[in-house]
Amino acid sequence: NMWWYGRARGGPLLFYLILSFFSSLCSCSPPPPPPPRYSQPPAEWITSKSSDIIYTTGTPSDPSLYPIISNGYLGTVLLSGSMYVGGVFNGLSSSLPLQGPSHRAAIPSSVAINIANATPYASALIISNATFYLWSKIQVEDQTNNNNNNNNNSIIYIGQSWYAHRHHRNILVTDISLSKHENTTIDLYLKVNSSSSPDVVLNAVSSSYPHLYTLTNASTLIAETETSSLISLGIASSIVPPCVRVGLGEESWYMQFITAIVTNIDNDDDGGDDDANYLHTAEKMFMTANEEDDLYESHVSAWSTLFQSRIEIEGDQYLATAVMNSYYELLSNLRSDWPFSLSPGGIGTNGYNGHTFWDAETWMYPTLLLLQPKLAKELFSYRYANLGTAQQNAAAMGYKGAKFPWESARTGIECTPVPNTEGLYEVHIQGDIAVAVWQYYSVSRDKEWLRKTGYPILEGIAGYWVSRVNRSGDLYVINGVRCPDESATYVNNSVFTNTVASKALDYAVQASELLGINAPAIWRNISDNMKIPFDAVAQWHPEYDGYDGQQINQADVVLLQYPLGIPMSREVAINDILYYQNHTDRNGMFTGDCSYSIAWLRLGRPQDALYYFNNTLQHLKPPYYVFTERIVGGIPHFVTGAGGFLQNVLFGYLGLQIERSNITIYTPVLPPGGTTRVTVHGVSYLSSLFRFSYDASTLCVTLTHLSRDTPDDGAIMIESASSSKVVPLYLNKEVQFPLGKYYLYTKG
C-alpha cells in the first residue's frame, strides 16, 4: 500500500514536504492549508428549521436520488461514478432526421471519493451554498494506558464535502476533514468510485507537478455530424492516496481534492483551443484553485449573488425547502458564460441524453426570466447560435425558414434517437421558442436584442410555419403532427400546435412593426385564420381533429389557458379543465401538470387547484427533495418538473402573468399546507427589481432597484383592475394593497 501521513489542521505531511521541495526549485511557495471544514454536523444544522438546509440521517432508496452538484458547466450526482460537462456529447447525428444516438458524454469521476472503512451516519445539502456534506465515523481503540473510560476517545469523526465551484466554472472540489482524540491512530482507506466510460478515450499525460495531480487528455469517440469535430478535454485531478494515516498526538486533519476540466470548445469563438492549450489551461486552473486562499468563499459569494433573487415561503417548512431546492436545480444547470441550454435531466446526468427540448423554453425558462434574466437570456444565445442549422433542418425536410429540432445537442441538428418520431412530427417546439422570445422582449423591452437575436429567430420560425401549413377553405391547417400529449403520435390540427403557431406568426408581425420592418402579409393572414378545433355545441376544445376521449399522458389543451393565456369564456375554460384532468394519466409525466393548478387559480377556484399542487409534491423524493419525472418511475433530477413546480408558485399562487405592455398580477392565493406568507425577492421587469410579499389579506410591493432606463422615480406604477386606481412606486417605499387583481407597468 501507499501510505500518506497527516498532520494536525493541515494536509498530509509527506505531501507538503514533497511540494515544498519542488516549490523551492521553481521559487514559489506552497499553497497554505485550506480552512478547516466540519468533521461533525454543526448542532445548529441538526435542529435547523431553515429551508436552506436539508439535514438527514437517512439515505435515498436509490443512489440516483443523491443530490446533483453542478454549476451550469459541469456536474455530477453525488457518489456516482460519472461526471458530465455541458455541451460535451458523444454519438452520431446527421442532416437527416432520426440517425444517431447522440448523448451527453460520461466522464469517469475523480471526485466520488469513498472512505471504505468508515460508516456514514448523516448528511446535509446546504442549498444556497450548493454544497453537500457527508459525515462518517470509525470506532478504534484508545492506545494509552490511562484507563480512560470515555468512549468518545475511540470514535473518529470524518466529514466530507463536495461542490462545483460557481465562480470558477471548470472546478469541482471535494475535501475530507477528521477529528479524533490525540491518543488514537487511524488509517483512512480511500477509493474513487469511478465508472469506466464508453464515451471517451483517456490518455495519461505528464503533468507539471506529478506529485500533486494527474493530467488526462480525453476525447469523445464519435462526432455529432460528419462535419463537426470530436470534443477533447483536459482533466487535472488531485492524486487520491489509497491510504492516509493520522497518528498519535493529532486531533484534526484535513485534505482537499480538486478536479479541473477544460474542453477544446471552451473558447469556441475562434474555432476552439488547440490541444496544447486546453491541457495547459486545465493545469493552470487546477493550480489557481489549489493556491486560492478563499476558494470556498468565492464559491459561496457567487451563489449568494444569485440567491438575492428568490422565493421565500413562511409557515410551511417542507414547502419552503421544496421551493428552495427546485430553484437551486434550475440555477445549477445554467450560466451566462456557457452558451448551452437546459436539459430535462440537468448537467449532472445523462437523462434524456442531455438533450434540449421544449422543456427549456416552456417549463424551466419562465421562472428564470423573472428572477434571473441574464441566465434566461442564454437560452437564446444557444438557439441563435444554431439558427443556421435550424434552417438546414427545415430545408432537409422540404420546408422554408428555420426548424429547430425536437431534441438538440451541441450543433443544433435533430438528435431524436431511432425509432422515435418526435423529431419529424412534434413541431410545436417552433412556437414554444417564439413564445419565449416574445416573453423576453416583453419583460426587458430590449429592442437592440430583439433586432440582433430575437427577430432573426422569430423570422425563421415564421418562415417555417408559412411553408408547413396547408389551406383548407378559408382556414389554414397543420396536418401530421404530434401533440404535447405524446400518446397522440400523428394527428391533424392539434389545438395546441395550431394555437402556438398562430401566436408565433403574430409575434413575428409585432416584432417587425417595432423594428420598422415590412412583414410579409401572409404572416398575419395565417395567424388570423388558423384552424383552432372547437366544439361550439359542447363548448370545449377537442385536442385534435377526431379526438374521441382517449386517455392523455400529460397536459395539452389546458396549455391554452396557461402558459399561452388565450382568451376564452369562463364556461369553456372550466369545461376544458374538467374534461382533460379526468382523462389524464395520474402517473403520467410531469410536463405541464402545473397548468391545471394555475388555470384553476386564475379562475378563482383554489380548492380545485389543490389536487394538482399536492400531486406535484409526490414527485419530490426523500431525503433530498429530488424531483422525479413520474410519481413512480421516470428519470430523477427532472429539472422540467422543478421548473413547472416553481411556475405554480410564481405564476399560479402569486398570480403573475407576462403581457406585452405590463405584468398582470391575478389575485394572490396562499399555497396550502399552513403557508402564512410568500415573498418573492428580485422580480425583474424593465430591468428594475421588485419585491412582492403577501399574506391572507394584503399584497405588499416594493421597488428595490430602479433601472437607469426608467425615466424617473415614480414612473413605474400599479393599477387596480377593480377600481382603476393608479399608485406610483418609489424606490424602497413599500406599498400595500388589499388582495385583488393589479397591473404593473411604466408610463409612456
Buried (B, 14 or more C-beta within 10 A) or exposed (E): EEEBBBBBBBBBBBBBEBBEEBBEEEEEEBBEBBBBBBBBBEEEBEEBEBBBBBBEEEBBEEBBBBBBBBBBBBBBBBBBBBBBBBBBBBBBBBBEBBBBEBBBBBBBBBBBBBBEBBEBEBBBBBBBBBBBBBBBBBEBEBBEEEEEEEEEBBBBBBBBBBBBBBBBBBBBBBBBBBBBBBBBBBBBBBEBBBBEBEBBEBEEBEBBBEEBBBBBBBBBBBBBBEEEBBBBBBBBBBBBBBBBBBBEEBBBBBBBBBBBBBBBBBBBEEEBBEBEBBBBBBBBBBBBBBEBEEBBEBBBEBBEEBBEBBBBBBBBBBBBBBBBBBBBBBBBBBBBEBBBBBBBBBBBBBBBBBBBBBBBBBBBBBBBBBBBBEBBBBBBBBBBBBBEBBBBBBBBBEBBBBBBBBBBBBBBBBBBBEEBBBBBBBBBBBBBBBBBBBBBBBBBBBBEBBBEBBBBBBBBBBBBBBEBBEEEEEBBBBBEBBBBBBBBBEBBBBBBBBBBBBBBBBBBBBBBEBEEEEBBEBBBEBBEBBBBBBEEEEBBBBBBBEBEEEEBBBBBBBBBBBBBBBEBEEEBBBBBBEBBBEBBEEEBBBBBBBBBBBBBBBBEBBEBBBBBBEBBBEBBBEBBBBBBBBBEEBBBBBBBBBBBBBBBBBBBBBBBBBBEEBBBBBBBBBBBBEBEBBBBBBBBBBBBBBBBBBBEEEBBBBBBBBBEEBEEBBBBBBBBBEEEEEBBBBEEEEBEBEBBBBBBBBEE
